[in-house]
Amino acid sequence: MGVRGLQGFVGSTCPHVCTVVNLKDLAAQHRSRHPACTPTVVVDAMCCLRYWYTPESWVCGGQWREYFSALRDFVKTFSAVGIRLVFFFDGTVEQGKRDEWVRRRLKNNKEISRIFHHIKSHRQQPARNMFFIPSGLAVFTRFALKTLGQETFCSLREADYEVASYGLQHDCLGILGEDTDYLIYDTCPYFSISELCLESLDTVMLCREKLCESLDLHLADLPLLACLLGNDIIPEGMFESFRYKCLSSYTSVKENFDKKGNVILAVSDHISKVRRLHQGEKKLEDILPLGPNKALFYKGVASYLLPGQKSPWFFLKPKGITALDKQVITMSSDPESKQDVPKCTDPESQQDVSMCTDPESRQEVPMCTDPESKQEVPVYIDPESRQEVPVCTDPESRQEVPVCTDPESRQEVPMCTDPEFRQEVPVCTDPESKQEVPMCTNPESKQEVPLYADPVSKQEVSMCAYPEIQQKLPIATDSEFKLEASIYTHPEIEQEDPMNMGPEIKQEVTMVSDTEILEVARTHHVQAESYLVYSIMSSGEIECSNTLEDELDQALPSQAFIYRPIRQRVYSLLLGGCKDGISSCPAVKEWFVYPGNPLRHPDLVRPLPMTVPGGMPSLKLLWLNQEPEVQARRMDALLACFNLSSSREELQALESPFAALCCLLIYLFVQVDTLCLEDLHAFIAQALCLPGKSTAQLVNLQPDYVNSRAVQLGSLLVRGLTMLVLVNSACGCPWNTSEFMPWNVFDGKLFHQKYLQSEKGYSVEALLEQNRSRLTKFHNLKAVVCKACVKENRRIVARAHWGTHHAGRWGRQGSSSYRMDSGYSRSGQGQPWRDQGPGHRPYEHDQWRRY
């Protein structure tokens, strides 16, 4: 995470960059300087998860009651000294960082394999050096912090950018996290969560100004250094040869420093020399070996520029925009460089014209001054009018093309020649095909809009977008998977992020057309009140990280497959259903980690039609209508997502929080044939015993040993609780979220203890710790689950009654030990994933082989 090698370099080579500070004292100083402002620390929550999770046990599914207590103590400590906390969570994985995300997930798979090998070899949890955070920790931490009354946000882009932006714009006391990117951003001070002593509030502040002094760099040079060293956008190997050359020519190699330390010093020395010699005179690509990686490198540098900041390394950029991941960043030159530029005399006007060197042709090109930006840009002489016309470089053809000024935006737009009328017309870049598209003027709005070729008439057609009428764009074809998906564009969505951070979003391409409902989903996402809903509706792309699953276990399928039918029904609800059949529905890209998945591409998963009593409700009805009778419609939609409409009466009769838990257990036991009666007893018994346990009792609880199957079942249930969050969010929250928060319904060690006891044949009374009041509830909950399963031709039997067909997932001939919905009915004969149609894309590797 962050800049490669920088953390170790700071610790070993530049220890003076790290200063021990006391946050209580800093807060007092801040209040004296700003009496009307509360000292605020903005927290990168994703960096803090492993430091917040202090319970000793972590393999059994999570000690959620202990974890919630630790979070409460954390918040109380800061509140006691008058420090306000603002928490940010990652809300998306940006496309530029997808490769890094995949790399880390595959690395985690290897760690999980070692964890299960240790558990099966020693029947105990590995040491803390093999620690792996429990499944769903990030999702439930958001809700825990909101329950504790904390300001909690979910990012619309990479969280570290929004954290740095918030810290800068709100003059925060500092950033609390563990990411060397915060040494690169020019923002408020950076405090280390790993060095925080909660009792005294002492921690380490990493000072970027002192880092610059050590490296003889300016703050504006740090993004350049980060990209040359490698970060989450720029692969470490991209400039490996360049770093080696810097090291070879570096004359001040320190023998007592390690190689990485000397590399950072050498690259910094090179940047310092280049800045003194060439900054403001040459483009980055002329002084650095960017090659074909130029665009990615510029993107990497720009990713560190917070709102209102500029980089002096962007040389002579005309006033305009550079699109980065559908976002817009304004580039400009360093106003302080004041470098002289060669000039020549224009033979027509007899006036001096500035010259610049074309990097492709190595020829000098005349320059003119843009009256809007006051910057010089290349020009060419129009042979017809003999007038100077500004030009820009086409990134695809590497040829310079003329530009014109858009009267509305005051920005320059490339021109192309219309073959029909021999006239030059402005063009824009199609974000899907990356090709330039001619523009025409909308007669109603007087705005220029793209032209698209009609496949029937072969004529160019204007795609005019009116604010009041959202028109559907032509079907976009995914070049990777050859699947068509309907997409919508909202040109009028130009609102800034809730905290006014990040570059302005000029155009948002989404999976749905209703801007009102999309804005509601966006608000719920930013306020950390939903899970995955906005990602499904906006980008149509979601991800799920690693789960503690044993790839060698032939009996239990991965949670990614078990809960996929739920997600498919949610897609149908959020994306407008499948009125013309499954093949017409847009596919959602799922980046879900499971054993055997190389993550080269996402799984393309189409929605499943579902039957909701009274018909499929609209999202406006579910989300915006406050009439009391709508609550019943929300519950109908939720149960339909689990395909449990027939069990509504029994589930509604259950007291809180057991209705949600039983809903999940019914779904699990219908889907997975290898779950037995002993498993059901363990799940119900731990849920009934949990309310009577204090946090201290749960801390002292010690199962006899650790069972690898129980480890998987614990993680499987917690992943199911995250699916309840998704479905409840999508359906307008018919249930209070507290009903399926894990600290109210699940404890890893307690479940593990009940599982081992049930496996040994303990009586129900013993499982319930001889508590008679729990016995009635136990039989009631068990009856609801078993009755619902019988409706689906699924009898839950004890392990002693299992036949040979339960030995593995594919042991049964007539059906699978995992049942895949057809989407239209729930017959007892489940449909194995090997045969499923919608949503399946074959891999080179047989991803189903483990079953």
Summary of the structure (lengths in Angstrom):
residues: 851
radius of gyration: 30.0
end to end distance: 34.3
largest distance: 103.0
contacts: 2693
relative contact order: 0.09
helix: 41%
strand: 15%
